[in-house]
Amino acid sequence: MDKVRMLSTLGLMGAMRNLSSAFETATGIHVDADFAPTLALLKRLRGGEPADLVILTREGLDEMIAEGRVADGAADLARSYVGIAVRAAEAHPDIANEAALCKTLLAARSVAYSRLGASGVYFAQLIQRWGIAAEINAKATIVEQGFTAERLVTGEADLAVQQISELKQVKDIEVVGPIPHDLQTPAVFSAGRMANAKHVDAAERLLRYLASPEVVSVLRQSGLEP
């Protein structure tokens, strides 16, 4: 069976599980996928890790194109907002506006957020801007990489911050909603073929499939906006 090696940001993990299976059934091409935060993937790609196709934040992909690592012809796949989650059956806190969200964060026993993910970088900047970074970080649960909502299930945190598509990967939690849209710019996830891809034709076919209208419903179900 032909195969294509794909490195993808965690934000597309839920969608790609379904899409990879559908692509393989339709084409006979196996998708060998690995998922990690964009910053971790950039480090691995710059270290020479081989891949045929990559899915990164648009900013990350633009860096790879500028360095000549990714070929021209990249495709924007979906937008994703950062959200807040709680453990299943817990009361949903008020995050309707800036003042309510700030109050909710300060009242939390511990907030879980990621160190390397785009959502974690954004959240760190947000609480810094509000002047509450020291208070939040004194009790925060910092996740090096992976899903922050897992810390809700273990009881380490009572609020989790991450891309909504990543929060939805964890069972026994509930997404309260997005951080107010006026406080954030959605992350855009984009795909591109590696310039030194071993399986060029397979990578191009997968890229075209991911940019096609037939994947829209799967992206939406996973918490992304096509």
N, C-alpha and C positions, 0 to 999 in steps of 0.2 A: 504493500500500500504506500502511495506517495504520502509525504508529510510536510508540514510547515511548522517551523519553530517560532512561537510567538511569546514575547515578553509584554505584559500588560500591567497598567496601574490597577490597584485594588478596586477602584471605583467601577470597573467593568466586569469584575469577577462573576457576579450573579448573572448578568446578561450573557456573558461569554460561555458559561456552562451550557446554556440552552442553545446558543447560536453555533457553538463549535460542533455540537452533536448534529444539528440540522445541516450544517455545511458538509460534514463528513458523509452523512447519508446521501446528500445530493451529488457530491463530487467524488467520493472515494478517497478524499485527501484527509489524513489525520492531522488534527491540530494539537501539537505538543506545547501546552501553555504553562507559563509560570507567572505568578502575580506578586507584586510588591509595590510599595509607594514609589511615585515618580522619582524622587531624589535618590532613592536606593538603586533604581533601575539606571538612572543616568550614570551613577558611579560604576555600576557593573558594565555598562556599554563602553564607557571610556576606558575600562580596564581590559577591554577586548573580548568580552563574552559574546559568542556568536548568536545571531538571531536572523530570522527572515523578515519578520514583521514586528513592529512595536506599537503599543498604544500608550500614550503619555498625555499629560496636560499639554495644551497648545504651546505654552511657553517652553516646556521641556522639549517638545518635538522641534520647535523652531531652532533651539540650540543645537540639536542633533543635525538638522539640515544645514545650518551655518557651518558646522564642523565637517560637513561632507560625509557624515555617517548614515544619514537617511536621504533617499532619493527624492527629487521633486515629485509633486503629485500626491501629497498627503491629503487626507480627507477628515474633516471635522465630523465626529459621530454623534456627540450628545453633550448637553449641558447638565451640570449637577450643582445643586445647592447644598450648603452645609446645614445640618439639622441637629436637633436635640432629641435624645431618647431616654426613656426610663425603663426600669424592669417591668415586665408584664403585671398588670393589675395594680400598679402603683398610681397614685393620683398624678394627673398631668399638671405640671406647674405652668404659671403664666409666662409666656415668652412673646406676647403679642406685639410689644414695642420695645424700644431701647431701654426705657426705665424699668419695665417689668422684667426683661431678660437680665439686666444687671442685678436687680434685687434677687432674682431666682438663683443666679450663679453664686452670689455672696452667701445665700442661705444654705447652699448645698454642703453636705458633709464632705464630699469629694467629687471633683469633676474629672472624668477621664478624657484625655485628648492625645492625639498622636504627635510624635516629635518630628517625623520625616514626611508625613503626608501633607498635601496642599491644605487640607482642612486645619491641621494642627498649626501650620505656619500662619494661616489666616487668623485662627483663634488667639494665638499668642500675641499677634499684632493688635487685635481688637481689645483684649483686656489691658494691654499696655497703654493703648490710646485712652482708655477709660480711667486709667490710674488705679486699677484694682489687681494688677498682675501679681504683686507680692502676696496679697491675701489669697488669691486663687491658687497660686503655685505652691503656697505653703501646705496646702492640703490636697493638691492635685494628684491624680494617678496618671503618670506619663507613660504612654505605650510607645515602645521603640518602633515597632511596626506590627501590623495586624489590625484586628477589629476592636475598637474601643468599647463597643457595647458588650463584649465578653466580660468586661469588668463590672457590669451591672449584674450579670448572672452570678458571678462569684461573690458579690457583695462588697467589692473593693471600692466601688463608686456608686453614687445615686443619680448622677447625670452623665451621659456620654455625648461627646461632640464629634461628628465626622460627616463626610458626605452621606446624604440620605441613602444612596445606593449601597454604601458600605454598612450603614447601620442595619439595613434590611437583610443583611446576610446572617444575622445572629437570631437564633430562636429565643423565645421567652422574653422578648423585650417589645416595647411599643415606641414608635416614632411619634413624638409630641408634635413635631412640625419643623419647618425650616426656621432658621434664624431670620428675622424680618428682612425681606428682600432689599429694603433701602439701606441695610447695613452691610450688604455683601455683593460681590460680583461673582456670578456663577463660574465655576471651573468649566472649561471646555476640554473635552477629551478627544484627541485626534489620533489617527492611525497613519503609519507610513511604512513603506518597504525599506529595509536596510540596503544601503548601497552595495554592500558585499554579500548579499543574500545568496545562500547556496541553492535555494529552491525558489527561483525568481518567478516562474509561471504560477506556482501554487500560491506564493505570497500575493501576487497581483490578483488572482482569483478571489482570495480571501478579502483583500482590501475592497474590491468591487462589491462583494457580497455585504460587507459591513456598512458600506455607504449607500446601500439600496433601500428602497421603501419597505421591503418585506421584513426588515428587522425592527421597524418602528415600534410595533406593539410589544415586543420583548423588552426593548429598552425602557418603555414606559412602565411596564410591570415591575421592573427592577429598581424603579425610583429615579430614572433619568428622564431628561426632556430632550427628544431628538431635535 
